[in-house]
Amino acid sequence: MKRVITLLFIAAVLTSAAFGQKKKKKDHPKPNVEIPAALDRSNPPAQSDPESVANLKWFEVFKDEHLQGLVKEALIYNYDLRQAIARVDASRAALGITRADQFPTIGASASYEINGVSRQSNLPVVDESHTQRISSFFLHLLTFELDIWGRARKATEAARADLLASEEARQSVITTIVSDVATSYYNLRELDYELEIANTTLASREESLRIVKLRYDRGVSNQLELRQSEELVYNATELIPKLQSAIEVQENYLSVLTGKNPHTIERGRQLTDQEVPPAVPAGLSSDLLLRRPDIRSAEQDLVAANARIEIARKAYYPRITITAFLGYQSAQLSDLISPTKTFWGLVPELTQPIFTFGRIKSNIKFTQAQRDYLLTNYERTIQTAFRETADALVAYRKVKEIRVQRELLVATLQDRSRLAYMRYTYGVANLLEALDADRELFNAELSLAQVRRDELLTVVFLYKALGGGWQ
């Protein structure tokens, strides 16, 4: 009988495996999404470059050593990334649980019973206490569902797709963290640069105010010019605490990104010393579908949804379960393990749904609706990726042009301010002309600092839009 049960067990496994081999795994059909000829719609190249800046590692794009250190800390301690890793671990464990349903369950149990009997009972009495002791030991050889229709395999396929989706989501979080840290760091360096400009301008205006006061005391200047000079000093003085407050807020945000309490962030290169890649090829449009983790995550969600539709459909088919056990039973514990005390059992079970009042059909419609929702989300994710990349490419190209013109404007205003103060010193022009030139120069310098930051941020946004940074 042991041989019979063993042969049944082997036959059950081979039968399930045979049905699994008959149906080859089909590749998941991708939805028809129109792919643009070029990622840069406003300035398409003659031939798209197969190489992309997104293929570079993040430390090859961001050369500031202190920024690299902050990114490394964020990739270790950031809370969003740690949560994403935990979700991957949970999905991996869920896959193990689901996959275990494809294999037999083997276990063992033992029991020892003491049953009291009446003196008038017809049952045999073992001893004078009129009790009967029964010892037993069971070995559950197997409890196994024959996966003839592939329900368990489809459940495993769905769980595996969920795992891949969570892994892609983790990589998407990495891309976001790298871009957020770089963005915050460049914002911080831009505020530092604005503060430096404000302090330099304040010192220059205080010196101009001192000269105006001397001229006013000697009767050369009037009170209106004095008040106008004081106005410029107060404006610069007011801006400094605002910038200092913004710097601390940015430091606090950057601290949280790296998983630490708010603290002072060490600086690296100046804003004007940050390197911008001389060329940022976007690559082929179709490669964007392979590089962006959020697109791949949405695709795996769609794969899992399709598998769950098949699981719901297979609920119409019967479920066949085989349970086999072997054990010993004896009235005395001393002779429990004895060939004459052996007993066995084989329990095949078939379950077939007959009347479910539309439950199975409704479940199929429910899974199909979920699939349709995820399909729409997949297509939207792809189109959003194309839009973000096109926006980033336009911004990268146009901000460069703005920065060049802003530098020319600052150079012109610097010369104008110098000439205006020279004319005022020699009495050729009034102070208002010099103060206006000084005010416009100050605003232009602050604006130039912001444009230089924006130029760096366009590289960050483009790098993220292309799906770089998670390697």
C-alpha positions in Angstrom: 0.0 0.0 0.0 2.9 2.3 0.6 4.0 1.7 -2.9 0.5 2.5 -4.2 0.4 5.8 -2.4 3.9 6.7 -3.6 2.9 6.0 -7.2 -0.2 8.1 -6.8 1.9 10.9 -5.5 4.3 10.7 -8.4 1.5 10.5 -10.9 -0.2 13.5 -9.4 2.9 15.6 -9.7 3.7 14.4 -13.2 0.1 15.0 -14.3 0.1 18.6 -13.1 3.5 19.2 -14.7 2.3 17.7 -18.0 -0.6 20.1 -18.2 1.7 22.9 -17.4 4.0 22.1 -20.2 1.2 21.8 -22.8 0.4 25.5 -22.4 3.4 27.5 -23.3 3.7 30.9 -21.6 2.6 33.6 -24.0 4.3 36.9 -24.1 2.2 39.7 -22.7 0.9 41.8 -25.7 1.8 45.4 -25.3 -1.0 48.0 -26.0 -0.7 49.9 -29.2 0.7 53.3 -28.1 1.9 55.7 -30.7 5.6 56.4 -30.3 6.8 59.9 -31.5 9.5 60.0 -34.1 11.7 62.2 -31.9 11.6 63.1 -28.2 12.4 66.7 -29.0 9.3 67.7 -30.9 10.2 71.4 -31.4 13.7 70.6 -32.7 13.8 67.0 -34.0 17.3 65.8 -35.1 17.9 64.4 -38.5 18.6 61.0 -36.9 18.0 60.1 -33.3 21.0 59.3 -31.3 20.8 55.8 -29.9 22.9 56.8 -26.9 21.2 58.7 -24.0 22.4 60.7 -21.1 20.1 58.4 -19.0 22.5 55.5 -19.6 25.1 57.3 -17.4 25.3 56.6 -13.7 24.1 59.5 -11.5 27.6 60.2 -10.2 28.7 60.6 -13.8 26.1 63.4 -14.3 26.4 65.2 -11.0 30.1 65.9 -10.4 30.0 67.8 -7.1 31.6 65.6 -4.5 29.3 66.9 -1.7 26.2 66.3 -3.8 27.4 62.8 -4.5 27.8 62.2 -0.8 24.3 63.4 -0.1 22.8 61.1 -2.8 24.7 58.1 -1.3 23.2 58.9 2.1 19.7 59.3 0.7 20.0 55.9 -1.1 20.7 54.3 2.3 18.6 56.2 4.8 15.7 57.8 2.8 12.4 56.7 4.3 10.5 56.4 1.0 13.2 54.1 -0.4 13.1 52.0 2.8 9.4 51.6 2.4 9.8 50.6 -1.2 12.3 48.0 -0.2 9.9 46.6 2.4 7.2 46.4 -0.3 9.5 44.4 -2.5 10.2 42.0 0.4 6.5 41.7 1.0 5.8 40.9 -2.7 8.6 38.4 -2.7 7.2 36.6 0.4 3.7 36.7 -1.2 5.1 35.0 -4.3 6.6 32.3 -2.1 3.3 31.7 -0.4 1.4 31.6 -3.7 4.0 29.4 -5.4 3.8 26.9 -2.5 0.2 26.1 -3.5 1.6 24.3 -6.6 3.3 21.6 -4.4 2.0 19.0 -2.0 1.7 19.7 1.7 3.4 17.1 3.9 3.0 16.9 7.6 2.9 14.6 10.7 0.9 14.4 13.9 0.6 12.2 16.9 -2.1 11.8 19.6 -2.7 10.0 22.8 -6.3 9.5 24.0 -7.7 8.3 27.3 -11.4 7.4 27.2 -13.4 6.4 30.2 -16.0 3.6 29.8 -18.9 2.3 31.9 -18.9 -1.1 33.6 -22.1 -2.0 31.7 -20.5 -1.0 28.4 -19.9 -3.7 25.8 -16.5 -2.3 25.0 -13.5 -4.2 26.3 -12.0 -2.9 29.5 -8.2 -2.6 29.6 -7.6 -2.3 33.3 -9.4 -2.0 36.6 -9.9 1.8 36.2 -12.3 1.1 33.4 -10.5 3.4 31.0 -9.3 2.8 27.4 -6.1 4.4 26.1 -5.6 4.8 22.4 -2.3 6.0 20.9 -1.9 7.1 17.3 0.7 8.5 15.0 -0.2 10.0 11.6 2.0 10.8 8.6 0.2 13.0 6.1 1.9 11.8 2.9 0.4 14.6 0.9 -2.4 17.0 0.5 -2.3 18.1 -3.1 -4.6 19.9 -5.6 -4.1 18.7 -9.2 -3.5 21.9 -11.1 -5.1 20.6 -14.2 -6.6 23.9 -15.4 -3.5 25.9 -14.4 -5.2 28.0 -11.7 -2.3 27.8 -9.3 0.2 28.5 -12.1 -1.7 31.7 -13.1 -1.8 32.8 -9.4 2.0 32.3 -9.3 2.3 34.3 -12.5 0.3 37.1 -11.1 2.3 37.1 -7.9 5.5 37.2 -9.8 4.3 40.2 -11.9 3.4 41.9 -8.6 7.0 41.3 -7.4 8.5 42.7 -10.6 6.1 45.7 -10.4 7.2 46.4 -6.8 10.9 46.1 -7.9 10.3 48.6 -10.7 8.5 50.9 -8.3 11.6 50.7 -6.1 13.8 51.8 -9.0 11.4 54.6 -9.7 11.7 55.8 -6.1 15.5 55.7 -6.6 15.2 57.9 -9.6 13.0 60.4 -7.7 15.3 60.5 -4.7 18.4 61.2 -6.9 16.6 64.0 -8.7 15.1 65.4 -5.5 18.4 65.5 -3.7 20.1 67.2 -6.7 17.3 69.7 -7.1 17.3 70.6 -3.4 21.1 70.9 -3.4 21.1 73.2 -6.5 18.4 75.3 -4.9 20.5 75.5 -1.8 23.6 76.7 -3.7 21.5 79.2 -5.6 20.2 80.7 -2.4 23.8 80.8 -1.1 24.7 82.7 -4.3 21.8 85.1 -3.8 22.9 85.7 -0.2 26.5 86.4 -1.4 25.1 88.9 -4.0 22.9 90.5 -1.3 25.8 90.9 1.1 28.1 92.3 -1.6 25.4 94.7 -2.8 24.6 95.8 0.8 28.3 96.6 1.4 28.4 98.6 -1.8 25.2 100.5 -0.9 26.4 101.2 2.6 29.5 102.7 1.1 27.4 104.8 -1.3 25.2 105.9 1.7 28.3 107.0 3.6 29.5 109.1 0.7 26.0 110.6 0.3 25.9 111.5 4.0 29.3 113.2 3.7 28.0 115.2 0.7 24.8 116.0 2.6 26.8 117.2 5.7 28.8 119.5 3.4 25.7 120.8 1.7 26.5 119.2 -1.7 23.7 116.7 -1.6 20.1 117.1 -0.5 17.9 115.1 1.8 16.0 113.4 -1.0 19.2 111.8 -2.3 20.0 110.8 1.3 16.6 109.1 1.7 16.9 107.3 -1.6 20.3 105.9 -0.6 18.9 104.7 2.7 16.0 103.1 0.8 18.4 100.9 -1.2 20.3 99.9 1.9 17.1 98.9 3.8 15.9 96.9 0.8 19.2 94.9 0.7 19.1 94.5 4.5 15.5 93.2 4.4 16.4 90.6 1.7 19.2 89.0 3.7 17.1 87.5 6.6 14.6 86.2 4.0 17.4 84.4 2.2 18.9 83.0 5.4 15.5 81.7 6.4 15.0 80.0 3.0 18.5 78.5 3.2 17.7 76.9 6.6 14.4 75.6 5.3 16.2 74.0 2.3 18.8 72.5 4.6 16.0 71.0 6.7 14.3 69.5 3.6 17.6 68.1 2.3 18.3 66.6 5.8 15.0 64.7 5.7 15.7 63.5 2.2 18.9 61.9 3.6 17.0 60.4 6.5 18.5 62.6 9.2 17.4 65.3 11.6 17.7 69.0 10.4 21.3 70.0 10.4 23.7 72.2 8.5 24.5 70.9 5.0 28.1 70.9 3.9 28.6 72.8 0.6 30.7 71.8 -2.3 31.3 73.8 -5.5 29.8 77.2 -6.1 26.8 77.6 -8.2 28.8 79.1 -11.0 31.4 76.2 -10.8 28.8 73.4 -11.2 29.4 71.4 -14.4 26.7 71.1 -17.0 27.1 68.2 -19.5 28.2 69.7 -22.8 25.6 67.4 -24.6 22.6 65.5 -23.4 21.4 63.2 -26.1 17.9 62.0 -25.4 18.2 58.7 -27.2 15.6 56.8 -29.2 11.9 57.3 -28.4 11.3 53.6 -28.1 14.1 53.1 -25.6 12.1 55.3 -23.1 9.7 52.4 -22.7 12.6 50.3 -21.5 14.4 52.8 -19.3 11.6 54.4 -17.3 10.9 52.2 -14.2 7.3 53.6 -13.8 6.4 52.4 -17.3 7.8 49.0 -16.6 6.0 48.9 -13.3 2.7 49.8 -15.0 3.3 47.0 -17.5 3.8 44.4 -14.8 0.6 45.5 -13.1 -1.1 44.9 -16.4 0.5 41.4 -16.6 -0.8 40.6 -13.1 -4.3 41.8 -14.0 -4.4 39.6 -17.1 -3.3 36.6 -15.0 -6.1 37.3 -12.5 -8.7 37.3 -15.2 -7.6 33.7 -16.1 -7.8 32.8 -12.5 -11.3 34.1 -12.2 -12.3 32.2 -15.4 -10.9 28.9 -14.1 -13.3 29.0 -11.1 -15.9 27.4 -13.5 -13.8 24.2 -13.6 -13.7 21.5 -10.9 -11.0 21.4 -8.3 -9.5 17.9 -7.6 -7.7 17.3 -4.4 -5.9 14.2 -3.2 -5.1 13.5 0.4 -3.1 10.4 1.5 -2.0 9.4 5.0 -0.3 6.5 6.7 -0.1 5.9 10.4 -0.1 3.6 13.4 -2.8 3.1 16.1 -2.6 1.0 19.2 -4.3 0.7 22.6 -0.9 0.6 24.2 1.8 3.2 23.7 4.5 0.5 24.0 3.5 -1.4 20.9 2.5 1.6 18.8 5.1 1.2 16.1 4.2 -2.3 14.9 3.4 -3.6 11.4 0.2 -5.1 12.7 -1.0 -1.6 13.9 -0.6 0.1 10.5 -3.5 1.9 8.9 -3.7 4.1 5.8 -6.1 6.3 3.8 -6.5 7.8 0.4 -9.1 10.5 0.0 -9.7 12.0 -3.5 -12.0 15.0 -3.5 -13.7 16.8 -6.4 -15.4 20.1 -6.0 -17.5 21.5 -8.8 -19.4 24.8 -8.5 -23.0 24.5 -9.8 -25.1 27.4 -8.7 -23.1 30.5 -7.6 -25.8 33.0 -8.5 -23.5 35.0 -10.8 -20.6 35.2 -8.3 -18.0 33.7 -10.7 -19.3 35.8 -13.7 -19.2 39.0 -11.6 -15.7 38.2 -10.4 -14.6 37.8 -14.0 -16.1 41.2 -14.9 -14.5 42.7 -11.9 -11.0 41.5 -12.9 -11.6 42.6 -16.5 -12.5 46.1 -15.2 -9.4 46.2 -13.2 -7.4 45.2 -16.2 -9.0 47.9 -18.3 -8.2 50.5 -15.6 -4.5 49.4 -15.5 -4.4 49.4 -19.3 -5.5 53.0 -19.3 -3.0 53.8 -16.6 -0.2 52.1 -18.6 -1.0 54.1 -21.8 -1.2 57.3 -19.8 2.1 56.6 -18.1 3.7 56.2 -21.5 2.3 59.5 -22.9 3.2 61.3 -19.7 6.8 60.1 -20.0 6.9 61.4 -23.6 5.5 64.8 -22.5 7.9 65.1 -19.5 10.8 64.3 -21.8 9.7 66.8 -24.4 9.2 69.5 -21.8 12.6 68.8 -20.3 14.3 69.0 -23.7 12.7 72.3 -24.5 13.5 73.8 -21.2 17.2 72.6 -21.4 17.6 74.2 -24.8 15.8 77.5 -24.0 17.2 78.1 -20.6 20.6 78.1 -22.1 19.6 80.9 -24.4 18.0 82.8 -21.5 21.2 82.5 -19.5 23.4 83.9 -22.3 21.1 86.9 -22.7 20.9 87.4 -18.9 24.7 87.4 -18.7 24.9 90.1 -21.4 22.3 92.1 -19.5 24.2 91.9 -16.2 27.4 93.0 -17.9 25.6 96.0 -19.5 24.0 97.0 -16.2 27.4 96.7 -14.4 28.9 99.2 -16.9 25.9 101.4 -16.6 26.0 101.5 -12.8 29.7 102.3 -12.9 29.2 105.2 -15.4 26.2 106.5 -13.5 28.0 106.7 -10.2 31.0 108.3 -12.0 28.7 111.0 -13.5 27.2 111.6 -10.0 30.6 111.9 -8.4 31.7 114.6 -10.9 28.3 116.4 -10.7 27.2 115.7 -14.2 24.1 113.7 -13.2 21.9 113.4 -10.1 21.9 110.5 -7.7 18.6 109.1 -8.9 20.2 107.9 -12.2 22.9 106.0 -10.3 20.4 104.5 -7.8 18.1 103.3 -10.6 21.1 101.6 -12.3 22.1 100.0 -9.0 18.6 98.7 -8.4 18.3 97.2 -11.8 21.7 95.6 -11.5 20.9 94.0 -8.2 17.7 92.5 -9.6 19.4 91.3 -12.7 22.2 89.6 -10.7 19.6 87.8 -8.6 17.7 86.8 -11.8 20.9 85.5 -13.4 21.6 83.4 -10.3 18.1 81.8 -10.7 18.6 81.2 -14.4 21.9 79.5 -13.7 20.2 77.3 -11.2 17.4 76.6 -13.7 20.0 75.5 -16.2 21.3 72.9 -13.8 17.7 71.8 -12.9 16.8 71.2 -16.5 19.6 68.6 -16.6 18.1 67.0 -13.5 14.6 67.0 -14.9 15.7 65.6 -18.2 17.8 62.9 -16.5 14.8 61.9 -14.5 12.3 62.1 -17.4 14.6 59.8 -19.5 14.6 57.3 -16.6 18.2 57.7 -15.5 19.6 57.5 -12.0 18.4 54.1 -10.7 21.3 52.0 -12.2 
